[in-house]
Amino acid sequence: MTIIKRITKGSAVIFVAIVITAILEYAYQVSMAHFLSPNTFGVLSVALSIFWVSTTILTSGVKISMAKFIAEDTNEERVSSYLLNGILFNLKRGKY
């Protein structure tokens, strides 16, 4: 598989994942607005906003660092380790 095909396939997968995530997030927001009182929904919205801002700040350098280490390293075993650790770190922070 050529590099262009791999990039295209990877981009398509990421695009589909982003669309599905947006749809699920919208459904979640609508359902929470329906089931919660206005005050409780406001508290939830503020809590989620604080969570997402802090998560973005805490993980801002992870993607850049992973890209740098993977691009520089030729050892396949260490590259797999970088990827696994990055995925686990982001899952732990609730980013995926």
C-alpha positions in Angstrom: 0.0 0.0 0.0 1.5 3.3 -1.0 1.9 6.1 1.5 -0.8 8.3 -0.1 -3.3 5.4 0.2 -2.3 4.9 3.8 -2.7 8.6 4.6 -6.0 8.7 2.9 -7.3 5.6 4.7 -6.1 6.9 8.0 -7.6 10.3 7.4 -11.0 8.8 6.5 -11.0 6.7 9.7 -10.2 9.8 11.8 -12.9 11.8 10.0 -15.5 9.1 10.6 -14.5 8.8 14.3 -14.8 12.6 14.7 -18.3 12.7 13.1 -19.5 9.8 15.3 -18.1 11.5 18.4 -19.8 14.7 17.5 -23.2 13.0 17.0 -22.8 11.1 20.3 -21.8 14.2 22.1 -24.9 16.1 20.7 -27.2 13.2 21.8 -25.6 13.3 25.2 -26.1 17.0 25.6 -29.8 16.8 24.4 -30.5 13.9 26.8 -28.9 15.6 29.8 -30.8 18.8 29.0 -34.0 16.8 28.9 -33.5 14.8 32.1 -31.8 17.3 34.4 -33.2 20.5 35.9 -31.8 23.8 34.5 -29.6 24.3 37.6 -28.2 20.8 37.5 -27.6 21.0 33.8 -25.7 24.3 34.3 -23.5 22.7 37.0 -22.8 19.8 34.6 -21.9 22.1 31.8 -19.5 24.1 33.9 -17.9 20.9 35.3 -17.5 19.4 31.8 -16.0 22.7 30.5 -13.4 22.7 33.3 -12.7 19.1 32.7 -12.1 19.6 28.9 -10.0 22.7 29.4 -7.8 21.0 32.0 -7.5 17.9 29.9 -6.4 19.9 26.9 -3.8 21.7 28.9 -2.5 18.5 30.5 -2.2 16.6 27.2 -1.1 19.4 24.9 2.5 18.2 24.6 1.8 14.4 24.4 0.9 14.3 20.7 3.9 16.4 19.6 6.3 14.4 21.8 4.9 11.1 20.4 5.3 12.3 16.8 8.9 13.4 17.5 10.0 10.2 19.2 8.3 7.9 16.7 9.8 9.9 13.7 13.3 9.7 15.2 13.3 6.1 16.4 13.9 3.2 14.0 13.4 0.4 16.6 10.0 -1.1 15.9 9.6 -2.4 19.5 10.2 1.0 21.0 7.8 2.7 18.5 5.1 0.2 19.6 5.9 1.1 23.2 5.5 4.8 22.5 2.2 4.3 20.8 0.9 2.0 23.5 2.0 4.4 26.3 0.5 7.4 24.4 -2.8 5.6 24.0 -2.9 4.5 27.6 -2.0 8.0 28.8 -4.8 9.6 26.7 -7.3 6.9 27.8 -6.4 7.6 31.4 -7.0 11.3 30.9 -10.3 10.6 29.1 -9.2 11.9 25.7 -10.1 9.1 23.3 
